[in-house]
Amino acid sequence: MKEYTVRILDTVFADIDDIANYIVDVSTPEHAAKYARELQADMKKVQWTFDSEAENRPTLRYLAGIIPVSRYRAVRHYHPHAKQLRTRNKKLNIIFHVEGSLAIVDKILASKMIIN
């Protein structure tokens, strides 16, 4: 299995801030802070070889070349060859594309926003 170097764009961390701000509007600041911390930890895990909390399930570092290009225009809006990987809670998708041996994370998008 080919190994990729994962690069996370700075805009992804801005997405996390936007998600936290939305949670503050509908819930509590404490819940938003906890969710943002967990999401940032998930984003850092995509760079690791294996995710120990997910029973040694391979991460984006190994899955980037296997995951097919998304069929959804909402995903391909970010890159013509964009792919998507759902987070553990399945409420968010990590949108990325592959360039050579790089898996570049472009966006975090709510699953409910992915429609065609």
Backbone atoms as SQL, in Angstrom:
CREATE TABLE atoms (id INTEGER PRIMARY KEY, chain TEXT, resi INTEGER, resn TEXT, atom TEXT, x REAL, y REAL, z REAL);
INSERT INTO atoms VALUES
  (1, 'A', 1, 'MET', 'N', 0.842, -1.169, 0.000),
  (2, 'A', 1, 'MET', 'CA', 0.000, 0.000, 0.000),
  (3, 'A', 1, 'MET', 'C', 0.891, 1.238, 0.000),
  (4, 'A', 2, 'LYS', 'N', 0.599, 2.174, -0.903),
  (5, 'A', 2, 'LYS', 'CA', 1.385, 3.395, -1.004),
  (6, 'A', 2, 'LYS', 'C', 1.129, 4.308, 0.190),
  (7, 'A', 3, 'GLU', 'N', 2.174, 4.976, 0.617),
  (8, 'A', 3, 'GLU', 'CA', 2.063, 5.905, 1.747),
  (9, 'A', 3, 'GLU', 'C', 2.124, 7.334, 1.221),
  (10, 'A', 4, 'TYR', 'N', 1.218, 8.177, 1.711),
  (11, 'A', 4, 'TYR', 'CA', 1.131, 9.577, 1.291),
  (12, 'A', 4, 'TYR', 'C', 1.522, 10.489, 2.442),
  (13, 'A', 5, 'THR', 'N', 2.067, 11.634, 2.095),
  (14, 'A', 5, 'THR', 'CA', 2.297, 12.690, 3.070),
  (15, 'A', 5, 'THR', 'C', 1.037, 13.534, 3.092),
  (16, 'A', 6, 'VAL', 'N', 0.473, 13.755, 4.277),
  (17, 'A', 6, 'VAL', 'CA', -0.767, 14.517, 4.400),
  (18, 'A', 6, 'VAL', 'C', -0.437, 15.961, 4.734),
  (19, 'A', 7, 'ARG', 'N', -0.986, 16.864, 3.928),
  (20, 'A', 7, 'ARG', 'CA', -0.812, 18.303, 4.156),
  (21, 'A', 7, 'ARG', 'C', -2.195, 18.897, 4.398),
  (22, 'A', 8, 'ILE', 'N', -2.356, 19.593, 5.490),
  (23, 'A', 8, 'ILE', 'CA', -3.639, 20.201, 5.843),
  (24, 'A', 8, 'ILE', 'C', -3.535, 21.701, 5.602),
  (25, 'A', 9, 'LEU', 'N', -4.387, 22.222, 4.729),
  (26, 'A', 9, 'LEU', 'CA', -4.377, 23.649, 4.435),
  (27, 'A', 9, 'LEU', 'C', -4.857, 24.447, 5.645),
  (28, 'A', 10, 'ASP', 'N', -4.346, 25.662, 5.792),
  (29, 'A', 10, 'ASP', 'CA', -4.740, 26.517, 6.916),
  (30, 'A', 10, 'ASP', 'C', -6.238, 26.790, 6.931),
  (31, 'A', 11, 'THR', 'N', -6.860, 26.804, 5.761),
  (32, 'A', 11, 'THR', 'CA', -8.297, 27.070, 5.685),
  (33, 'A', 11, 'THR', 'C', -9.120, 26.004, 6.413),
  (34, 'A', 12, 'VAL', 'N', -8.563, 24.815, 6.556),
  (35, 'A', 12, 'VAL', 'CA', -9.266, 23.741, 7.259),
  (36, 'A', 12, 'VAL', 'C', -9.434, 24.106, 8.734),
  (37, 'A', 13, 'PHE', 'N', -8.428, 24.705, 9.312),
  (38, 'A', 13, 'PHE', 'CA', -8.536, 25.098, 10.715),
  (39, 'A', 13, 'PHE', 'C', -9.499, 26.273, 10.883),
  (40, 'A', 14, 'ALA', 'N', -9.639, 27.106, 9.849),
  (41, 'A', 14, 'ALA', 'CA', -10.665, 28.153, 9.854),
  (42, 'A', 14, 'ALA', 'C', -12.053, 27.508, 9.802),
  (43, 'A', 15, 'ASP', 'N', -12.180, 26.400, 9.059),
  (44, 'A', 15, 'ASP', 'CA', -13.446, 25.665, 9.023),
  (45, 'A', 15, 'ASP', 'C', -13.822, 25.177, 10.418),
  (46, 'A', 16, 'ILE', 'N', -12.839, 24.697, 11.160),
  (47, 'A', 16, 'ILE', 'CA', -13.087, 24.221, 12.526),
  (48, 'A', 16, 'ILE', 'C', -13.605, 25.369, 13.391),
  (49, 'A', 17, 'ASP', 'N', -13.013, 26.547, 13.240),
  (50, 'A', 17, 'ASP', 'CA', -13.492, 27.715, 13.993),
  (51, 'A', 17, 'ASP', 'C', -14.929, 28.055, 13.622),
  (52, 'A', 18, 'ASP', 'N', -15.256, 27.983, 12.328),
  (53, 'A', 18, 'ASP', 'CA', -16.625, 28.266, 11.885),
  (54, 'A', 18, 'ASP', 'C', -17.610, 27.267, 12.477),
  (55, 'A', 19, 'ILE', 'N', -17.225, 26.010, 12.506),
  (56, 'A', 19, 'ILE', 'CA', -18.085, 24.972, 13.081),
  (57, 'A', 19, 'ILE', 'C', -18.292, 25.238, 14.569),
  (58, 'A', 20, 'ALA', 'N', -17.232, 25.598, 15.269),
  (59, 'A', 20, 'ALA', 'CA', -17.338, 25.892, 16.705),
  (60, 'A', 20, 'ALA', 'C', -18.257, 27.091, 16.942),
  (61, 'A', 21, 'ASN', 'N', -18.142, 28.116, 16.112),
  (62, 'A', 21, 'ASN', 'CA', -19.013, 29.291, 16.254),
  (63, 'A', 21, 'ASN', 'C', -20.477, 28.922, 16.034),
  (64, 'A', 22, 'TYR', 'N', -20.740, 28.046, 15.095),
  (65, 'A', 22, 'TYR', 'CA', -22.111, 27.585, 14.870),
  (66, 'A', 22, 'TYR', 'C', -22.621, 26.832, 16.100),
  (67, 'A', 23, 'ILE', 'N', -21.785, 25.975, 16.677),
  (68, 'A', 23, 'ILE', 'CA', -22.199, 25.209, 17.851),
  (69, 'A', 23, 'ILE', 'C', -22.499, 26.139, 19.026),
  (70, 'A', 24, 'VAL', 'N', -21.725, 27.205, 19.161),
  (71, 'A', 24, 'VAL', 'CA', -21.993, 28.185, 20.224),
  (72, 'A', 24, 'VAL', 'C', -23.388, 28.778, 20.047),
  (73, 'A', 25, 'ASP', 'N', -23.765, 29.029, 18.787),
  (74, 'A', 25, 'ASP', 'CA', -25.085, 29.603, 18.520),
  (75, 'A', 25, 'ASP', 'C', -26.226, 28.662, 18.883),
  (76, 'A', 26, 'VAL', 'N', -26.017, 27.354, 18.745),
  (77, 'A', 26, 'VAL', 'CA', -27.103, 26.403, 18.987),
  (78, 'A', 26, 'VAL', 'C', -26.946, 25.609, 20.281),
  (79, 'A', 27, 'SER', 'N', -25.802, 25.740, 20.945),
  (80, 'A', 27, 'SER', 'CA', -25.561, 24.975, 22.163),
  (81, 'A', 27, 'SER', 'C', -24.835, 25.851, 23.169),
  (82, 'A', 28, 'THR', 'N', -23.772, 25.306, 23.776),
  (83, 'A', 28, 'THR', 'CA', -23.027, 26.062, 24.787),
  (84, 'A', 28, 'THR', 'C', -21.580, 26.268, 24.332),
  (85, 'A', 29, 'PRO', 'N', -20.906, 27.285, 24.860),
  (86, 'A', 29, 'PRO', 'CA', -19.489, 27.487, 24.534),
  (87, 'A', 29, 'PRO', 'C', -18.633, 26.285, 24.929),
  (88, 'A', 30, 'GLU', 'N', -18.975, 25.629, 26.038),
  (89, 'A', 30, 'GLU', 'CA', -18.207, 24.471, 26.487),
  (90, 'A', 30, 'GLU', 'C', -18.314, 23.327, 25.475),
  (91, 'A', 31, 'HIS', 'N', -19.532, 23.102, 24.985),
  (92, 'A', 31, 'HIS', 'CA', -19.743, 22.051, 23.984),
  (93, 'A', 31, 'HIS', 'C', -18.983, 22.383, 22.705),
  (94, 'A', 32, 'ALA', 'N', -19.017, 23.640, 22.295),
  (95, 'A', 32, 'ALA', 'CA', -18.305, 24.061, 21.083),
  (96, 'A', 32, 'ALA', 'C', -16.802, 23.861, 21.234),
  (97, 'A', 33, 'ALA', 'N', -16.259, 24.238, 22.392),
  (98, 'A', 33, 'ALA', 'CA', -14.813, 24.089, 22.623),
  (99, 'A', 33, 'ALA', 'C', -14.414, 22.615, 22.609),
  (100, 'A', 34, 'LYS', 'N', -15.221, 21.770, 23.265),
  (101, 'A', 34, 'LYS', 'CA', -14.922, 20.338, 23.289),
  (102, 'A', 34, 'LYS', 'C', -14.977, 19.753, 21.878),
  (103, 'A', 35, 'TYR', 'N', -15.994, 20.104, 21.122),
  (104, 'A', 35, 'TYR', 'CA', -16.139, 19.583, 19.756),
  (105, 'A', 35, 'TYR', 'C', -14.979, 20.045, 18.881),
  (106, 'A', 36, 'ALA', 'N', -14.587, 21.308, 19.002),
  (107, 'A', 36, 'ALA', 'CA', -13.473, 21.838, 18.205),
  (108, 'A', 36, 'ALA', 'C', -12.172, 21.124, 18.558),
  (109, 'A', 37, 'ARG', 'N', -11.937, 20.868, 19.852),
  (110, 'A', 37, 'ARG', 'CA', -10.731, 20.131, 20.261),
  (111, 'A', 37, 'ARG', 'C', -10.713, 18.727, 19.661),
  (112, 'A', 38, 'GLU', 'N', -11.852, 18.046, 19.725),
  (113, 'A', 38, 'GLU', 'CA', -11.939, 16.689, 19.168),
  (114, 'A', 38, 'GLU', 'C', -11.729, 16.695, 17.659),
  (115, 'A', 39, 'LEU', 'N', -12.282, 17.703, 16.989),
  (116, 'A', 39, 'LEU', 'CA', -12.130, 17.789, 15.536),
  (117, 'A', 39, 'LEU', 'C', -10.689, 18.102, 15.150),
  (118, 'A', 40, 'GLN', 'N', -10.039, 18.985, 15.909),
  (119, 'A', 40, 'GLN', 'CA', -8.621, 19.262, 15.651),
  (120, 'A', 40, 'GLN', 'C', -7.781, 18.010, 15.873),
  (121, 'A', 41, 'ALA', 'N', -8.116, 17.236, 16.891),
  (122, 'A', 41, 'ALA', 'CA', -7.386, 15.985, 17.137),
  (123, 'A', 41, 'ALA', 'C', -7.604, 15.010, 15.985),
  (124, 'A', 42, 'ASP', 'N', -8.851, 14.937, 15.475),
  (125, 'A', 42, 'ASP', 'CA', -9.125, 14.074, 14.321),
  (126, 'A', 42, 'ASP', 'C', -8.298, 14.508, 13.114),
  (127, 'A', 43, 'MET', 'N', -8.177, 15.811, 12.899),
  (128, 'A', 43, 'MET', 'CA', -7.414, 16.312, 11.754),
  (129, 'A', 43, 'MET', 'C', -5.933, 15.968, 11.895),
  (130, 'A', 44, 'LYS', 'N', -5.428, 16.014, 13.104),
  (131, 'A', 44, 'LYS', 'CA', -4.022, 15.655, 13.306),
  (132, 'A', 44, 'LYS', 'C', -3.806, 14.158, 13.111),
  (133, 'A', 45, 'LYS', 'N', -4.818, 13.355, 13.453),
  (134, 'A', 45, 'LYS', 'CA', -4.701, 11.908, 13.316),
  (135, 'A', 45, 'LYS', 'C', -4.615, 11.465, 11.857),
  (136, 'A', 46, 'VAL', 'N', -5.178, 12.245, 10.926),
  (137, 'A', 46, 'VAL', 'CA', -5.131, 11.809, 9.528),
  (138, 'A', 46, 'VAL', 'C', -3.700, 11.739, 9.022),
  (139, 'A', 47, 'GLN', 'N', -2.769, 12.348, 9.744),
  (140, 'A', 47, 'GLN', 'CA', -1.367, 12.316, 9.350),
  (141, 'A', 47, 'GLN', 'C', -0.622, 11.129, 9.936),
  (142, 'A', 48, 'TRP', 'N', -1.193, 10.482, 10.944),
  (143, 'A', 48, 'TRP', 'CA', -0.511, 9.379, 11.610),
  (144, 'A', 48, 'TRP', 'C', -0.622, 8.106, 10.797),
  (145, 'A', 49, 'THR', 'N', 0.272, 7.179, 11.089),
  (146, 'A', 49, 'THR', 'CA', 0.254, 5.890, 10.403),
  (147, 'A', 49, 'THR', 'C', -1.014, 5.113, 10.741),
  (148, 'A', 50, 'PHE', 'N', -1.332, 5.005, 12.010),
  (149, 'A', 50, 'PHE', 'CA', -2.539, 4.311, 12.432),
  (150, 'A', 50, 'PHE', 'C', -3.210, 5.092, 13.545),
  (151, 'A', 51, 'ASP', 'N', -4.510, 4.967, 13.611),
  (152, 'A', 51, 'ASP', 'CA', -5.314, 5.643, 14.613),
  (153, 'A', 51, 'ASP', 'C', -5.592, 4.651, 15.741),
  (154, 'A', 52, 'SER', 'N', -4.900, 4.799, 16.859),
  (155, 'A', 52, 'SER', 'CA', -5.016, 3.821, 17.946),
  (156, 'A', 52, 'SER', 'C', -6.423, 3.774, 18.533),
  (157, 'A', 53, 'GLU', 'N', -7.146, 4.887, 18.523),
  (158, 'A', 53, 'GLU', 'CA', -8.500, 4.892, 19.072),
  (159, 'A', 53, 'GLU', 'C', -9.482, 4.176, 18.155),
  (160, 'A', 54, 'ALA', 'N', -9.116, 3.976, 16.918),
  (161, 'A', 54, 'ALA', 'CA', -10.012, 3.317, 15.963),
  (162, 'A', 54, 'ALA', 'C', -9.530, 1.898, 15.663),
  (163, 'A', 55, 'GLU', 'N', -8.924, 1.280, 16.655),
  (164, 'A', 55, 'GLU', 'CA', -8.473, -0.109, 16.544),
  (165, 'A', 55, 'GLU', 'C', -7.534, -0.332, 15.361),
  (166, 'A', 56, 'ASN', 'N', -6.523, 0.521, 15.276),
  (167, 'A', 56, 'ASN', 'CA', -5.496, 0.424, 14.234),
  (168, 'A', 56, 'ASN', 'C', -6.052, 0.468, 12.812),
  (169, 'A', 57, 'ARG', 'N', -7.077, 1.258, 12.618),
  (170, 'A', 57, 'ARG', 'CA', -7.633, 1.458, 11.277),
  (171, 'A', 57, 'ARG', 'C', -6.718, 2.413, 10.508),
  (172, 'A', 58, 'PRO', 'N', -6.357, 2.095, 9.266),
  (173, 'A', 58, 'PRO', 'CA', -5.485, 2.986, 8.504),
  (174, 'A', 58, 'PRO', 'C', -6.110, 4.367, 8.327),
  (175, 'A', 59, 'THR', 'N', -5.294, 5.384, 8.288),
  (176, 'A', 59, 'THR', 'CA', -5.776, 6.746, 8.140),
  (177, 'A', 59, 'THR', 'C', -5.537, 7.227, 6.712),
  (178, 'A', 60, 'LEU', 'N', -5.796, 8.503, 6.495),
  (179, 'A', 60, 'LEU', 'CA', -5.661, 9.098, 5.167),
  (180, 'A', 60, 'LEU', 'C', -4.272, 8.888, 4.580),
  (181, 'A', 61, 'ARG', 'N', -3.298, 8.779, 5.425),
  (182, 'A', 61, 'ARG', 'CA', -1.925, 8.558, 4.971),
  (183, 'A', 61, 'ARG', 'C', -1.825, 7.336, 4.052),
  (184, 'A', 62, 'TYR', 'N', -2.654, 6.338, 4.316),
  (185, 'A', 62, 'TYR', 'CA', -2.661, 5.126, 3.494),
  (186, 'A', 62, 'TYR', 'C', -3.891, 5.016, 2.595),
  (187, 'A', 63, 'LEU', 'N', -4.971, 5.658, 2.957),
  (188, 'A', 63, 'LEU', 'CA', -6.216, 5.519, 2.212),
  (189, 'A', 63, 'LEU', 'C', -6.350, 6.482, 1.035),
  (190, 'A', 64, 'ALA', 'N', -5.528, 7.505, 0.975),
  (191, 'A', 64, 'ALA', 'CA', -5.676, 8.550, -0.045),
  (192, 'A', 64, 'ALA', 'C', -5.723, 8.005, -1.464),
  (193, 'A', 65, 'GLY', 'N', -4.902, 7.030, -1.768),
  (194, 'A', 65, 'GLY', 'CA', -4.867, 6.477, -3.118),
  (195, 'A', 65, 'GLY', 'C', -5.974, 5.486, -3.407),
  (196, 'A', 66, 'ILE', 'N', -6.620, 4.986, -2.377),
  (197, 'A', 66, 'ILE', 'CA', -7.655, 3.965, -2.535),
  (198, 'A', 66, 'ILE', 'C', -9.044, 4.595, -2.670),
  (199, 'A', 67, 'ILE', 'N', -9.268, 5.689, -1.977),
  (200, 'A', 67, 'ILE', 'CA', -10.578, 6.343, -1.991),
  (201, 'A', 67, 'ILE', 'C', -10.819, 6.934, -3.380),
  (202, 'A', 68, 'PRO', 'N', -11.982, 6.666, -3.979),
  (203, 'A', 68, 'PRO', 'CA', -12.246, 7.186, -5.326),
  (204, 'A', 68, 'PRO', 'C', -12.595, 8.676, -5.314),
  (205, 'A', 69, 'VAL', 'N', -12.473, 9.299, -6.474),
  (206, 'A', 69, 'VAL', 'CA', -12.894, 10.689, -6.640),
  (207, 'A', 69, 'VAL', 'C', -14.392, 10.750, -6.344),
  (208, 'A', 70, 'SER', 'N', -14.806, 11.789, -5.650),
  (209, 'A', 70, 'SER', 'CA', -16.209, 11.918, -5.257),
  (210, 'A', 70, 'SER', 'C', -17.108, 12.122, -6.471),
  (211, 'A', 71, 'ARG', 'N', -18.288, 11.598, -6.381),
  (212, 'A', 71, 'ARG', 'CA', -19.274, 11.794, -7.449),
  (213, 'A', 71, 'ARG', 'C', -20.101, 13.050, -7.230),
  (214, 'A', 72, 'TYR', 'N', -19.936, 13.687, -6.071),
  (215, 'A', 72, 'TYR', 'CA', -20.735, 14.854, -5.711),
  (216, 'A', 72, 'TYR', 'C', -20.086, 16.161, -6.172),
  (217, 'A', 73, 'ARG', 'N', -20.883, 16.988, -6.845),
  (218, 'A', 73, 'ARG', 'CA', -20.382, 18.300, -7.295),
  (219, 'A', 73, 'ARG', 'C', -20.001, 19.183, -6.111),
  (220, 'A', 74, 'ALA', 'N', -20.750, 19.074, -5.016),
  (221, 'A', 74, 'ALA', 'CA', -20.453, 19.891, -3.828),
  (222, 'A', 74, 'ALA', 'C', -19.051, 19.612, -3.312),
  (223, 'A', 75, 'VAL', 'N', -18.569, 18.391, -3.502),
  (224, 'A', 75, 'VAL', 'CA', -17.215, 18.030, -3.084),
  (225, 'A', 75, 'VAL', 'C', -16.207, 18.453, -4.152),
  (226, 'A', 76, 'ARG', 'N', -16.513, 18.167, -5.408),
  (227, 'A', 76, 'ARG', 'CA', -15.592, 18.502, -6.501),
  (228, 'A', 76, 'ARG', 'C', -15.478, 20.003, -6.734),
  (229, 'A', 77, 'HIS', 'N', -16.341, 20.774, -6.095),
  (230, 'A', 77, 'HIS', 'CA', -16.243, 22.237, -6.148),
  (231, 'A', 77, 'HIS', 'C', -14.884, 22.709, -5.609),
  (232, 'A', 78, 'TYR', 'N', -14.338, 21.981, -4.665),
  (233, 'A', 78, 'TYR', 'CA', -13.077, 22.371, -4.027),
  (234, 'A', 78, 'TYR', 'C', -11.856, 21.939, -4.818),
  (235, 'A', 79, 'HIS', 'N', -12.000, 20.916, -5.623),
  (236, 'A', 79, 'HIS', 'CA', -10.930, 20.458, -6.518),
  (237, 'A', 79, 'HIS', 'C', -11.574, 19.491, -7.511),
  (238, 'A', 80, 'PRO', 'N', -11.200, 19.551, -8.791),
  (239, 'A', 80, 'PRO', 'CA', -11.835, 18.662, -9.779),
  (240, 'A', 80, 'PRO', 'C', -11.684, 17.173, -9.463),
  (241, 'A', 81, 'HIS', 'N', -10.655, 16.806, -8.725),
  (242, 'A', 81, 'HIS', 'CA', -10.420, 15.403, -8.379),
  (243, 'A', 81, 'HIS', 'C', -10.549, 15.179, -6.871),
  (244, 'A', 82, 'ALA', 'N', -11.435, 15.945, -6.241),
  (245, 'A', 82, 'ALA', 'CA', -11.603, 15.863, -4.791),
  (246, 'A', 82, 'ALA', 'C', -12.180, 14.522, -4.371),
  (247, 'A', 83, 'LYS', 'N', -11.723, 14.087, -3.207),
  (248, 'A', 83, 'LYS', 'CA', -12.196, 12.853, -2.579),
  (249, 'A', 83, 'LYS', 'C', -12.738, 13.223, -1.207),
  (250, 'A', 84, 'GLN', 'N', -13.460, 12.307, -0.586),
  (251, 'A', 84, 'GLN', 'CA', -14.004, 12.604, 0.736),
  (252, 'A', 84, 'GLN', 'C', -13.816, 11.426, 1.678),
  (253, 'A', 85, 'LEU', 'N', -13.549, 11.753, 2.935),
  (254, 'A', 85, 'LEU', 'CA', -13.392, 10.763, 3.990),
  (255, 'A', 85, 'LEU', 'C', -14.240, 11.228, 5.162),
  (256, 'A', 86, 'ARG', 'N', -15.184, 10.404, 5.597),
  (257, 'A', 86, 'ARG', 'CA', -16.046, 10.779, 6.716),
  (258, 'A', 86, 'ARG', 'C', -15.302, 10.682, 8.035),
  (259, 'A', 87, 'THR', 'N', -15.628, 11.589, 8.949),
  (260, 'A', 87, 'THR', 'CA', -15.057, 11.534, 10.295),
  (261, 'A', 87, 'THR', 'C', -15.770, 10.435, 11.082),
  (262, 'A', 88, 'ARG', 'N', -15.252, 10.157, 12.276),
  (263, 'A', 88, 'ARG', 'CA', -15.798, 9.074, 13.112),
  (264, 'A', 88, 'ARG', 'C', -17.298, 9.195, 13.338),
  (265, 'A', 89, 'ASN', 'N', -17.774, 10.406, 13.585),
  (266, 'A', 89, 'ASN', 'CA', -19.194, 10.567, 13.885),
  (267, 'A', 89, 'ASN', 'C', -20.064, 10.659, 12.632),
  (268, 'A', 90, 'LYS', 'N', -19.452, 10.598, 11.471),
  (269, 'A', 90, 'LYS', 'CA', -20.121, 10.608, 10.168),
  (270, 'A', 90, 'LYS', 'C', -20.886, 11.896, 9.883),
  (271, 'A', 91, 'LYS', 'N', -20.715, 12.911, 10.710),
  (272, 'A', 91, 'LYS', 'CA', -21.401, 14.181, 10.492),
  (273, 'A', 91, 'LYS', 'C', -20.578, 15.135, 9.635),
  (274, 'A', 92, 'LEU', 'N', -19.286, 14.867, 9.539),
  (275, 'A', 92, 'LEU', 'CA', -18.400, 15.736, 8.761),
  (276, 'A', 92, 'LEU', 'C', -17.597, 14.909, 7.769),
  (277, 'A', 93, 'ASN', 'N', -17.193, 15.554, 6.688),
  (278, 'A', 93, 'ASN', 'CA', -16.357, 14.922, 5.680),
  (279, 'A', 93, 'ASN', 'C', -15.072, 15.713, 5.525),
  (280, 'A', 94, 'ILE', 'N', -13.975, 15.009, 5.437),
  (281, 'A', 94, 'ILE', 'CA', -12.687, 15.615, 5.139),
  (282, 'A', 94, 'ILE', 'C', -12.559, 15.572, 3.618),
  (283, 'A', 95, 'ILE', 'N', -12.483, 16.742, 3.008),
  (284, 'A', 95, 'ILE', 'CA', -12.377, 16.850, 1.551),
  (285, 'A', 95, 'ILE', 'C', -10.895, 17.026, 1.217),
  (286, 'A', 96, 'PHE', 'N', -10.380, 16.190, 0.320),
  (287, 'A', 96, 'PHE', 'CA', -8.960, 16.243, -0.016),
  (288, 'A', 96, 'PHE', 'C', -8.754, 15.858, -1.467),
  (289, 'A', 97, 'HIS', 'N', -7.558, 16.117, -1.953),
  (290, 'A', 97, 'HIS', 'CA', -7.169, 15.648, -3.282),
  (291, 'A', 97, 'HIS', 'C', -5.727, 15.165, -3.215),
  (292, 'A', 98, 'VAL', 'N', -5.342, 14.412, -4.231),
  (293, 'A', 98, 'VAL', 'CA', -4.008, 13.817, -4.263),
  (294, 'A', 98, 'VAL', 'C', -3.207, 14.464, -5.385),
  (295, 'A', 99, 'GLU', 'N', -1.991, 14.858, -5.051),
  (296, 'A', 99, 'GLU', 'CA', -1.023, 15.354, -6.033),
  (297, 'A', 99, 'GLU', 'C', 0.274, 14.599, -5.804),
  (298, 'A', 100, 'GLY', 'N', 0.561, 13.649, -6.668),
  (299, 'A', 100, 'GLY', 'CA', 1.759, 12.830, -6.504),
  (300, 'A', 100, 'GLY', 'C', 1.681, 12.033, -5.225),
  (301, 'A', 101, 'SER', 'N', 2.649, 12.247, -4.337),
  (302, 'A', 101, 'SER', 'CA', 2.641, 11.518, -3.065),
  (303, 'A', 101, 'SER', 'C', 2.068, 12.357, -1.925),
  (304, 'A', 102, 'LEU', 'N', 1.391, 13.461, -2.275),
  (305, 'A', 102, 'LEU', 'CA', 0.761, 14.321, -1.276),
  (306, 'A', 102, 'LEU', 'C', -0.748, 14.111, -1.264),
  (307, 'A', 103, 'ALA', 'N', -1.323, 13.996, -0.084),
  (308, 'A', 103, 'ALA', 'CA', -2.770, 14.048, 0.106),
  (309, 'A', 103, 'ALA', 'C', -3.034, 15.396, 0.760),
  (310, 'A', 104, 'ILE', 'N', -3.674, 16.295, 0.032),
  (311, 'A', 104, 'ILE', 'CA', -3.869, 17.669, 0.503),
  (312, 'A', 104, 'ILE', 'C', -5.319, 17.828, 0.967),
  (313, 'A', 105, 'VAL', 'N', -5.480, 18.127, 2.259),
  (314, 'A', 105, 'VAL', 'CA', -6.803, 18.327, 2.836),
  (315, 'A', 105, 'VAL', 'C', -7.222, 19.762, 2.555),
  (316, 'A', 106, 'ASP', 'N', -8.348, 19.903, 1.822),
  (317, 'A', 106, 'ASP', 'CA', -8.822, 21.208, 1.369),
  (318, 'A', 106, 'ASP', 'C', -9.891, 21.820, 2.259),
  (319, 'A', 107, 'LYS', 'N', -10.734, 20.977, 2.874),
  (320, 'A', 107, 'LYS', 'CA', -11.928, 21.500, 3.519),
  (321, 'A', 107, 'LYS', 'C', -12.506, 20.469, 4.468),
  (322, 'A', 108, 'ILE', 'N', -13.223, 20.946, 5.469),
  (323, 'A', 108, 'ILE', 'CA', -14.081, 20.101, 6.282),
  (324, 'A', 108, 'ILE', 'C', -15.501, 20.557, 5.974),
  (325, 'A', 109, 'LEU', 'N', -16.344, 19.619, 5.631),
  (326, 'A', 109, 'LEU', 'CA', -17.688, 19.949, 5.185),
  (327, 'A', 109, 'LEU', 'C', -18.702, 19.077, 5.917),
  (328, 'A', 110, 'ALA', 'N', -19.784, 19.698, 6.370),
  (329, 'A', 110, 'ALA', 'CA', -20.852, 18.927, 7.033),
  (330, 'A', 110, 'ALA', 'C', -21.451, 17.948, 6.035),
  (331, 'A', 111, 'SER', 'N', -21.692, 16.736, 6.476),
  (332, 'A', 111, 'SER', 'CA', -22.252, 15.705, 5.599),
  (333, 'A', 111, 'SER', 'C', -23.573, 16.138, 4.981),
  (334, 'A', 112, 'LYS', 'N', -24.380, 16.873, 5.736),
  (335, 'A', 112, 'LYS', 'CA', -25.686, 17.291, 5.206),
  (336, 'A', 112, 'LYS', 'C', -25.560, 18.312, 4.082),
  (337, 'A', 113, 'MET', 'N', -24.372, 18.890, 3.909),
  (338, 'A', 113, 'MET', 'CA', -24.151, 19.856, 2.822),
  (339, 'A', 113, 'MET', 'C', -23.734, 19.184, 1.525),
  (340, 'A', 114, 'ILE', 'N', -23.484, 17.883, 1.559),
  (341, 'A', 114, 'ILE', 'CA', -23.050, 17.168, 0.374),
  (342, 'A', 114, 'ILE', 'C', -24.276, 16.589, -0.327),
  (343, 'A', 115, 'ILE', 'N', -24.761, 17.369, -1.264),
  (344, 'A', 115, 'ILE', 'CA', -25.902, 16.942, -2.075),
  (345, 'A', 115, 'ILE', 'C', -25.551, 17.230, -3.532),
  (346, 'A', 116, 'ASN', 'N', -26.223, 16.577, -4.418),
  (347, 'A', 116, 'ASN', 'CA', -25.954, 16.803, -5.841),
  (348, 'A', 116, 'ASN', 'C', -27.103, 17.504, -6.498);
